[in-house]
Amino acid sequence: MTQMFGNCGCRFSMADLKRSLKRTEPLTTDRAEMAAVSLPKRLLKKRQPRLSLISTDMASKPFSPKEIQRIIQCLSRPAVFLNMTDDWPGKNWSVNHLAHCLEEKPICFRIGKKVEEKGPLFETECSYVKATLAEFLCWTRGNNDSSVGPFTAYPLSEFWAYADYKYLALLLQDKSSMFKDLKWSDFGYPGRDGRESTLWIGTNGANTLCHLDTYGCNLVFQIQGRKRWHLFPPEDAECLYPTRIPYEESSVFSQVNVIRPDLYRFPAFQRARAHVVTLQPGQVLFVPRHWWHYVESVDPITVSVNSWMEMEVDDEARLEEALTKTIICALKTTPSLNNKDNWLNPTEEGISSHDENIRYLNLAVKACLDKRSTHAEKWSESAGQSSAVALKRDSTGRLKTTAIDTAPSYSVPFGPHLIPVTCDADERPKQTVTNLKGTNPHFSSQNSAKPEAIETEKQEEVVQIPGWPKTDGDTYGQISTNDLLDCLLHPDVITLVSQLMLHRQRELDSK
């Protein structure tokens, strides 16, 4: 996900920062121009490579950086690394420690009410306050006086607070020595430290609603307290009812509250394959590309740090995001009774003009074609194939290989230092349509899997579409702009349209 820091006094979005981290190769003129559309000038400077210092006790770690990189390349599901962060100074980043380091620096907290809702609590429905970590700590201790600052209006028994997506390059800009407390180089990313990381501080119940990140993969270091992760494979997208409303670049949200699902509105969720893990302090979770995840804090105070790792396939994801933004801005900025909702996530800085969106879309297409051409040449040289062969990738972003590929197979070394996150389908208590019939009048006792017929003046058997508003005289609910966008911007549709655009552009370029 992305985070705009406007609520905290900063002027650019987390999406911009994340995009700047996805480019490790030098930018061509066209790629630099594409980046300039959305990045502040001071972020366009080429990031200088930094030498990574291998810890003297690296031999005591269960895996070397090279071994972890091979593991990550082969992992197709989430996994937890143990005993990799014992020598990281960042393991001491408790809220008390961070409060001492940050002193009076205000941080933006998202506030949510502790209620059992059938639907997810989107960020557009939350409250926001700016407070110091000292005030936050006083609030978590049960104080309700001036020492808690703006938290006075939110009783701890009724609300949770979450300082999420806090980019450390901004938060610690005057304490840069702390960046070295986080050693992502141990995971095979040379020179990567806290400068490319994001901080999360929350109370019990604080959560990130179910979504997938369109860019890269994710490494999450748990520091204080525990967090429970509910993860779903990319193939379960149809069970999670994707939506881009509210819109946030690089995040596809689910319409389902995965903890308390409304199976009348979202019956396909019964087939979703939840992989659940409770991350403990000192552990690092690997989240593969495009895995859906819902995250909740389960202890009074939690602290974690993550880093999104760039992948070569991110160029294609940027094209899909450019297409998504062009469509959603065009439809949602059109004056309409349908468009009076709060459709833009607070993490987004503003609405781009259609001309800006089209310009970025064209630059994204060109950058993607340029990179594909380079890969096709390399693929042709190594596999003896024509460079015109389309390079296809699987859901994890890896190139699909041919049957003649004789590369030796690799067995991921699961064991005491690497634990796979398994499917929780057999353990998770399932809510079924059968036990919903007592609360929903449209479920028949004879056939609980289908809504009961709704009588009309003509005694016709008609069925109301679950979750859609029904108007008098209509068999089906009215289709809104958001309903249309849920179809047009479905990840599968956007991927298909992007590929059609690239295919057509290649045809034109070949003439």
C-alpha positions in Angstrom: 0.0 0.0 0.0 1.0 3.6 -0.2 0.8 6.4 2.2 0.5 10.1 1.6 2.2 12.2 4.3 0.1 15.3 3.7 -1.7 14.7 7.0 1.6 14.8 8.7 2.9 17.9 7.1 4.8 16.3 4.1 3.9 16.9 0.5 4.4 13.7 -1.5 2.9 10.2 -1.5 4.2 6.8 -0.4 3.4 5.6 -3.9 5.9 8.1 -5.3 8.5 6.9 -2.8 7.8 3.2 -3.6 8.1 3.8 -7.3 11.4 5.4 -6.8 12.7 2.3 -5.1 11.7 0.0 -7.9 14.4 1.3 -10.3 17.8 -0.1 -9.7 19.0 0.3 -13.3 20.0 3.7 -14.8 17.0 5.5 -16.2 16.9 6.2 -19.9 15.6 9.6 -21.1 12.1 8.2 -21.6 12.1 6.4 -18.3 13.4 9.4 -16.5 10.6 11.5 -18.1 8.0 8.9 -16.9 9.3 9.1 -13.4 9.2 12.9 -13.5 5.5 12.8 -14.0 4.9 11.7 -10.4 8.2 12.1 -8.5 9.6 15.1 -6.7 12.9 16.3 -8.4 14.9 15.5 -5.3 13.8 11.8 -5.6 15.0 11.6 -9.2 18.7 11.6 -8.3 20.3 8.3 -9.1 20.6 6.3 -6.0 24.3 5.6 -5.4 25.1 2.0 -4.6 26.4 1.5 -1.0 28.8 -1.2 -0.1 27.3 -3.8 2.2 29.3 -4.9 5.2 28.9 -8.6 6.0 28.6 -9.1 9.7 31.5 -10.8 11.5 29.0 -13.3 12.9 27.3 -14.0 9.6 28.6 -17.6 9.9 26.3 -18.0 12.9 23.2 -17.2 10.8 21.3 -20.1 9.4 21.4 -18.7 5.8 23.8 -16.5 3.9 22.5 -13.6 1.7 23.1 -15.7 -1.4 21.2 -18.6 0.0 18.3 -16.5 1.0 18.1 -14.9 -2.4 17.8 -18.4 -3.9 15.2 -19.3 -1.4 13.1 -16.2 -2.2 13.4 -16.8 -5.9 11.9 -20.3 -5.4 9.3 -19.6 -2.8 5.8 -19.6 -4.1 4.1 -19.1 -0.8 4.7 -17.1 2.4 7.3 -18.3 4.8 8.8 -17.1 8.1 12.6 -16.7 8.6 13.9 -17.3 12.2 17.2 -16.5 13.8 18.2 -14.0 11.1 17.9 -10.7 13.1 19.6 -11.5 16.4 22.4 -9.1 15.7 20.2 -6.3 14.3 20.2 -3.2 16.5 16.6 -2.6 15.2 15.4 -5.5 17.4 15.5 -2.9 20.2 13.1 -0.5 18.5 10.4 -0.7 21.1 7.9 2.2 21.2 9.7 3.4 24.4 13.0 3.5 22.5 11.5 5.2 19.5 9.7 7.8 21.7 13.1 8.6 23.2 14.7 8.9 19.8 11.9 11.0 18.1 11.2 13.2 21.1 8.5 15.7 20.2 8.2 14.8 16.6 4.5 14.4 15.7 3.3 11.3 13.9 0.0 10.7 12.1 -2.2 8.0 13.6 -5.2 6.4 12.0 -8.0 5.8 14.5 -10.6 3.1 14.2 -13.5 2.0 16.3 -13.5 -1.4 17.9 -16.8 -2.7 16.5 -17.7 -5.9 14.7 -18.6 -4.8 11.2 -19.6 -7.1 8.3 -17.7 -4.9 5.9 -14.1 -3.8 6.0 -13.2 -0.5 7.6 -11.7 1.5 4.8 -9.2 4.3 5.5 -11.7 6.8 4.2 -13.9 5.9 7.2 -11.3 6.4 9.8 -10.3 9.4 11.9 -6.8 10.8 12.0 -4.7 12.6 14.7 -1.2 13.9 14.9 0.5 13.0 18.2 4.0 12.3 19.7 4.9 8.7 20.6 5.1 9.9 24.2 1.4 10.9 24.1 0.6 7.6 22.4 2.4 5.7 25.2 0.4 7.6 27.9 -2.8 6.8 26.0 -1.9 3.0 25.9 -1.3 3.1 29.7 -4.9 4.2 30.3 -4.3 7.9 30.9 -7.1 10.2 29.8 -5.7 13.6 30.7 -3.6 16.3 28.9 -0.7 13.9 28.7 -2.4 11.9 25.9 -2.8 15.0 23.7 -5.3 14.5 20.9 -6.1 10.9 22.0 -8.3 12.4 24.7 -11.3 12.1 22.4 -10.8 8.4 21.8 -11.2 6.1 24.8 -8.7 3.2 24.6 -11.5 0.7 25.4 -13.4 1.8 22.3 -10.7 2.7 19.7 -7.5 1.4 18.3 -4.7 3.5 16.8 -2.3 2.8 14.0 0.8 4.8 12.8 1.0 2.9 9.5 3.2 3.4 6.4 5.7 5.7 8.1 8.6 6.0 5.7 11.8 5.9 7.7 13.7 8.1 5.3 11.3 10.9 6.3 10.7 10.0 9.9 14.5 9.6 10.7 15.8 12.2 8.3 17.7 13.9 11.1 18.8 10.6 12.7 20.3 8.8 9.7 22.6 6.7 11.8 19.5 4.6 12.8 19.1 3.4 9.3 22.0 0.9 9.8 19.9 -0.8 12.6 18.1 -2.7 9.9 20.2 -5.0 7.8 18.2 -6.1 4.8 21.6 -6.9 3.2 21.5 -10.1 5.2 18.6 -11.1 3.0 20.6 -10.6 -0.2 19.8 -7.0 -0.9 23.2 -5.3 -0.8 23.3 -1.8 0.7 19.6 -1.9 1.7 18.8 -0.7 5.2 16.3 1.3 7.1 16.4 4.1 4.5 14.2 1.9 2.3 11.9 0.7 5.1 8.5 1.6 6.5 7.5 1.7 10.2 4.2 0.4 11.7 3.1 1.1 15.3 -0.3 0.0 16.5 -2.5 -1.1 19.4 -4.5 -4.2 19.9 -7.1 -4.4 17.1 -5.3 -2.0 14.7 -5.4 -3.5 11.2 -4.6 -3.2 7.6 -7.7 -4.3 5.6 -7.3 -7.1 3.1 -5.4 -6.0 -0.1 -2.7 -6.9 -2.5 0.3 -4.8 -3.4 0.8 -4.5 -7.1 4.6 -3.8 -6.9 7.3 -6.2 -5.8 7.5 -8.6 -2.9 7.6 -7.9 0.8 9.8 -8.6 3.8 8.4 -7.8 7.3 10.4 -7.7 10.5 8.4 -8.0 13.7 10.0 -6.0 16.6 7.5 -5.6 19.4 4.3 -7.5 20.1 2.6 -9.9 17.7 0.7 -9.5 14.5 -1.6 -12.0 12.9 -1.4 -12.3 9.1 -4.2 -13.7 7.0 -2.8 -14.4 3.5 -4.5 -15.6 0.3 -2.8 -16.7 -2.9 -3.2 -14.6 -6.1 -5.4 -17.3 -7.6 -8.0 -16.6 -5.0 -8.8 -13.1 -6.4 -12.2 -14.2 -7.6 -13.1 -15.2 -4.0 -12.0 -11.8 -2.5 -14.1 -9.5 -4.7 -11.4 -7.0 -5.8 -12.1 -3.3 -5.8 -10.2 -0.1 -6.5 -12.6 2.1 -4.5 -11.3 3.8 -2.6 -8.5 4.4 -5.0 -4.9 4.1 -3.9 -2.1 3.6 -6.3 -0.4 0.1 -6.0 -3.2 -1.3 -3.7 -6.1 -3.5 -4.8 -8.5 -3.9 -1.9 -10.9 -6.7 -1.1 -14.6 -5.9 -0.4 -14.7 -8.7 2.1 -14.1 -8.5 5.9 -12.0 -11.7 6.0 -12.5 -12.0 9.8 -16.3 -11.7 9.8 -17.3 -12.3 6.1 -20.7 -11.5 4.9 -21.3 -14.7 2.8 -24.7 -13.6 1.6 -23.0 -10.8 -0.3 -19.7 -12.6 -1.0 -20.5 -16.3 -1.2 -17.4 -17.2 -3.2 -15.2 -16.3 -0.2 -16.0 -19.7 1.2 -13.5 -21.1 -1.3 -10.7 -18.7 -0.3 -7.6 -20.5 1.0 -6.5 -18.6 4.1 -2.9 -19.0 5.2 -2.7 -17.7 8.8 0.4 -17.0 10.8 1.1 -15.0 14.0 4.4 -13.2 13.6 6.5 -13.1 16.7 9.2 -10.6 17.7 12.5 -11.2 15.9 10.9 -13.1 13.0 10.8 -12.0 9.3 7.9 -12.8 7.1 8.3 -13.1 3.3 5.2 -12.2 1.4 5.4 -13.2 -2.3 4.2 -10.9 -5.1 0.5 -10.4 -5.3 -0.4 -12.4 -2.3 -3.5 -10.9 -0.6 -3.1 -10.1 3.1 -5.1 -8.8 6.1 -2.9 -7.9 9.1 -4.1 -7.2 12.7 -2.2 -6.4 15.9 -3.0 -8.9 18.7 -1.0 -7.3 21.5 -1.4 -4.0 23.4 1.4 -2.5 21.4 3.0 -3.7 18.2 6.0 -2.4 16.2 7.1 -3.8 12.9 9.2 -2.7 9.9 8.9 -3.8 6.3 10.6 -3.2 3.0 9.1 -3.7 -0.4 11.6 -5.4 -2.7 11.6 -4.4 -6.4 11.2 -7.0 -9.1 11.8 -6.9 -12.9 8.1 -7.4 -13.6 7.3 -4.1 -11.8 7.5 -2.3 -15.2 4.4 -4.2 -16.3 2.7 -3.5 -13.0 3.4 0.3 -13.5 1.7 0.1 -16.8 -1.4 -1.6 -15.3 -1.4 1.0 -12.5 -1.2 3.8 -15.1 -4.2 2.3 -17.0 -6.2 1.9 -13.8 -5.6 5.5 -12.8 -6.6 6.8 -16.2 -9.9 5.0 -16.2 -10.9 5.6 -12.6 -10.1 9.4 -12.7 -12.0 9.7 -16.0 -15.1 8.1 -14.6 -15.1 9.3 -11.0 -14.4 13.0 -11.9 -17.4 13.1 -14.2 -20.3 15.0 -12.5 -22.9 12.5 -11.5 -25.2 11.5 -8.6 -23.1 8.3 -8.6 -19.9 10.2 -7.9 -20.6 11.9 -4.6 -18.8 9.3 -2.5 -15.4 9.6 -0.9 -13.6 7.6 -3.6 -10.0 8.8 -3.2 -8.0 7.2 -0.3 -6.4 9.6 2.2 -3.1 8.2 1.1 -3.4 9.9 -2.3 -2.2 13.4 -2.7 -4.7 14.5 -5.3 -6.4 13.9 -8.7 -4.3 14.1 -11.8 -5.7 15.6 -15.0 -6.7 13.3 -17.9 -3.8 14.7 -20.0 -1.3 13.9 -17.2 -2.7 10.4 -16.9 -2.5 9.7 -20.6 1.0 11.0 -20.8 2.1 8.7 -18.0 0.3 5.8 -19.6 2.2 6.3 -22.9 5.5 6.6 -21.1 4.7 3.4 -19.1 3.9 1.6 -22.4 7.2 2.7 -23.9 9.3 1.8 -20.8 7.7 -1.7 -20.7 8.3 -2.3 -24.4 11.9 -1.2 -24.2 12.5 -3.6 -21.3 10.7 -6.5 -23.0 12.8 -6.0 -26.1 16.0 -6.3 -24.0 14.7 -9.4 -22.3 13.6 -10.9 -25.6 17.1 -10.5 -27.0 18.7 -12.1 -24.0 16.1 -14.9 -24.0 16.7 -15.5 -27.7 20.5 -15.8 -27.2 20.2 -18.2 -24.3 17.3 -20.4 -25.6 17.8 -20.2 -29.3 14.3 -18.8 -29.8 13.1 -15.9 -32.0 13.1 -12.6 -30.2 9.5 -12.2 -31.3 8.4 -14.9 -28.8 6.2 -13.4 -26.1 7.7 -13.6 -22.7 5.0 -15.0 -20.4 5.1 -14.9 -16.6 3.3 -16.7 -13.9 1.4 -15.1 -11.0 4.5 -14.6 -9.0 6.2 -12.5 -11.8 8.7 -15.2 -12.8 9.3 -16.1 -16.4 7.7 -19.3 -17.6 10.3 -21.7 -18.8 10.0 -24.4 -21.5 9.9 -28.1 -21.1 13.5 -28.3 -22.4 14.8 -26.2 -19.6 17.3 -28.5 -17.8 18.1 -26.3 -14.8 18.4 -28.5 -11.7 15.5 -28.4 -9.3 15.9 -26.7 -6.0 14.3 -27.9 -2.8 13.5 -25.0 -0.4 15.2 -25.8 3.0 12.2 -25.7 5.3 13.1 -26.5 8.8 13.7 -24.9 12.2 15.0 -21.6 10.6 12.4 -21.4 7.7 8.8 -22.2 8.4 6.2 -22.3 5.6 2.9 -20.5 6.2 0.3 -23.3 5.6 -3.3 -23.1 4.4 -5.6 -22.7 7.4 -8.7 -24.0 5.7 -9.1 -27.0 7.9 -8.6 -25.0 11.2 -10.4 -21.7 10.5 -14.1 -21.8 11.6 -16.1 -21.4 8.5 -19.3 -19.3 8.3 -21.6 -21.0 5.9 -24.8 -19.9 4.2 -26.6 -22.4 6.4 -26.0 -20.6 9.6 -26.8 -17.3 7.9 -30.4 -18.2 7.2 -31.5 -17.2 10.7 -30.4 -13.6 10.1 -31.3 -13.2 6.4 -34.9 -13.6 5.3 -33.9 -14.5 1.7 -32.5 -17.9 2.7 -34.8 -20.8 2.5 -34.8 -23.6 5.0 -35.2 -26.1 2.1 -32.2 -24.8 0.1 -30.0 -22.6 2.1 -27.5 -22.0 -0.8 -30.0 -19.9 -2.8 -32.1 -16.9 -1.9 -35.8 -17.4 -1.5 -38.0 -16.1 -4.3 -39.2 -12.6 -3.8 -42.9 -12.3 -4.5 -43.9 -9.5 -6.9 -47.4 -8.5 -8.2 -47.0 -11.0 -11.0 -45.9 -13.8 -8.6 -42.7 -14.1 -10.7 -39.7 -15.8 -9.1 -37.0 -13.1 -9.1 -33.8 -12.9 -7.2 -32.2 -9.7 -5.8 -28.5 -9.4 -6.5 -26.7 -9.7 -3.2 -25.3 -6.4 -1.9 -27.0 -4.2 -4.5 -29.7 -1.7 -3.6 -33.1 -2.5 -5.0 -35.5 0.1 -6.2 -39.3 -0.4 -6.5 -40.3 -2.0 -9.7 -36.8 -3.3 -10.5 -35.9 -6.9 -10.7 -32.2 -6.2 -10.2 -30.3 -3.4 -8.3 -29.2 -0.3 -10.1 -25.6 -0.5 -11.5 -23.5 2.3 -10.1 -20.3 3.8 -11.4 -18.4 1.9 -8.7 -20.1 -1.4 -9.8 -18.9 -0.7 -13.3 -15.4 0.1 -12.1 -15.2 -3.1 -10.1 -15.6 -4.9 -13.4 -13.5 -2.7 -15.6 -10.6 -2.5 -13.1 -10.6 -6.1 -12.0 -7.0 -7.2 -11.9 -7.5 -9.9 -14.6 -9.2 -7.4 -16.9 -6.5 -4.7 -16.4 -3.8 -7.3 -17.2 -5.6 -8.4 -20.3 -6.1 -4.8 -21.6 -2.4 -4.0 -20.8 -1.2 -6.9 -22.8 -3.5 -6.0 -25.7 -2.1 -2.4 -25.6 1.5 -3.8 -25.7 0.7 -6.2 -28.5 -0.9 -3.5 -30.6 2.0 -1.1 -30.0 4.5 -3.8 -31.0 2.6 -4.3 -34.3 2.7 -0.5 -35.0 6.4 -0.3 -34.1 7.3 -3.2 -36.5 5.9 -1.3 -39.5 
